């Protein structure tokens, strides 16, 4: 039913990028250009490459923290306890960009970032989030912005 003076328009179609974002470009985008940017959209490649980078950084920090503490345990116990804070500091430094890129990925699929709270539901939330993060983004401009270009700005 068409109302007088009102048009129903289809969303502006913009094709998905043909090339995926590389590992270093994704880390640069997440940590340098969009450290705490929760608006806009993030492509699958930006999200998954940054997720891999964040996991590697976290793993290295944990190895350095625990390995250093074990190595220093017999030498200086207070320094061994202090080096255990290395992973905590690193994780505190990467949690904001990790959340930001996750929210932008949700935006790319046309969902609000608040939907990430479903992650708190055991089992179902994790599966649902995984499915959404693997889902292709919307091929048109949506309420959260234009289609990501996969190019550094």
Beta strands, then each sheet from edge to edge (+ up, - down):
end
